[in-house]
């Protein structure tokens, strides 16, 4: 595990746990996550959320170039993360069958499912890089911990 990268995720998680008590609104929390990750992690060319809405994955809060508004059902890395309910690391998006190219400069991608308080997926945290093989298990663990804060802190604050 890359200890510098792990420490960077821990610092971001600490910043978010300081910010999140100010609101339980999940969209506000997602916007803060996207902004912090995009600006604090080198190599992220796009960072944001796709949210399930009427059986579609629709763009949510994000940072980076213009994104696809709606992702074709059961196609691409984001839908794989939803359907498999697990993080997906793609070292080369051009080798991933059904990859949806919103930005042709994207070379690698990681998708982390976001679960509500009842452990149902409500969307994904999607991160792209213009670098091949940019993401690792350290990224997956760090992003999973950060994504889990969206609803975990809301549940704890309301009890």
Secondary structure, 3 states (H helix, E strand, C coil): CCHHHHHHHHHHHHHHHHHHHHCCCHHHHHHHHHHHHHHHCCCCCEEEEEEEECCEEEEEEEEECCCCCEECCCCHHHHHHHHHCCCEEECCHHHCCCCCCCCCCCCEEEEEEEECCCCCEEEEEEEEECCCCCCCHHHHHHHHHHHHHHHHHHHHHHC
